[in-house]
Amino acid sequence: WVCGQIQQLCHSQVRRAMELYRASLQAGIQFESATNGKSSSSQTFSSLLIACLRAGQVEDSIEILQDLRRHGPAPDKALIASMMRLCTSKQLFA
């Protein structure tokens, strides 16, 4: 239920979605095993990443990417492309 809740919160309450995500990690939830496989956890991470970028929360997005790098699943090319377009459109680059 955690993944679904995080995805739902991403639509209107990004801060709360990140709080739930962090609390879930601290509780030891493994997103791969807490879902029905890779696609559901990938959707959760994608939703959270895009929502954070839209809200201008770049540091949170970086944190999620680092977690993905450590624990998987690796972001796919489409997600990276979406993130790059969003960063460019919001001028979130250095």
N, C-alpha and C positions, 0 to 999 in steps of 0.2 A: 504494500500500500504506500510505502514511502516514496517510491518513484512517481507514482500517480499524483500524490500530494504535492511533490516538488514541481512537477510539470504544471499542475493547476495553479500553484502560487506564482509561477513565472509570468502568467498573463497580467497580473495586476499588483502583485506584492513581491517584487524581486528580493528585497531585503529579507523578508520572511522565508523565501525559498532558500536563500543562502544560509540563513540560520538553521533551517531544518536539515539542509545538506551537511553542514558542519557538525550538528548534533548527531546526525546519523553516523558520520565517520567516527566521532568520538565514542559512540556506543558500540563500534565495531562492526557495523553493517557493511557487508561486502555487496556492492551494487550488482555485480555479476550474478551472485547466488541469490540475491533478494528479488530478482526479476525472473521472467520467463526466458532468459537468455540474453544474448548480446544486443539484440535490436532494442529491447525495452530500456536497458541501461544506456545505450547510445542515444536514444531519444531524450532521456532525462538529461544527460550531459549536454547535448545539443541545445535543448530548450534553455537550460540554465546559462550556458555560455552566451547565447544570442541575447537573452533577456538582460544579462549583466552588461553586455556591450551597449545595448539600446539605452540602458539607464546610465551609461557613462561610468560604470564601475569596472574600470580596466584592471585594477589590482585583483578584484574577485575573479575575473576571467582568467588572469594569469595563474591564480591559485588553482583553479579547476583544471587548466591545462597541465599544470605540474602534477596534480593528482592523477590525471589520465595517463601521463607519462610513466608514473610509478606503478599504478595499479591496473591500467587498461580500462576499457578498450581504447585503442589508439584512434584519434579523430580521423575521419576519412577526408578525402580530397575535397568533397563537396562542402563539408563543414568548414574546412580551412578557407576555401574560396569565399564562402558566405561571410566569415569573420573578417577577412581582408576587405571585402567590399563595404561592410558595415563600418569598420574602422576608418576607411577612407572617406566615406560619406559623412561621418561624424567628426572627421579630422582628429582622430584619436591616435595619431602617430607623432613620433618625436621628430 
